Amino acid sequence: MCFYTYIIQSEKDQSFYIGSSKDPESRLRKHNQKHRGYTARKQPWKLVWKEVHPQKSDAIKRELFLKKQKSKKFLEDLISKSL
């Protein structure tokens, strides 16, 4: 089974959210459903980047690495290189 690190972008304010999941498209639907939390306030979201990993631990490590960058420019460059 594959696991993914993903980036979604708010269509409301263009902010990013980084996560990991075995099914990023399904996870996106959950982010866009009515719920509480960070992503609820910034709906709707769109999937702008994903990266496949063979192990769940690899996807989580990549997620944490991307979150530590704390740079919107870094994420924008990563996304643009994957297009």
C-alpha angles and dihedrals in degrees: 000000000000127000128203141211109210143184122210125189127213113238087203100061105356093245120147133235122196123205146146130233144150089239113030094179091056090045089053090055089053091050088053096048123091108278143123125268143060098314093048092067095052104045138179103059131186128200108245103166141013135174126197123229130184094223133042090229091057092053091050092048090052091047091053092046092053092047091052091057090072089192125123089194091056091053093045090052091048091050095046092051091056095054 
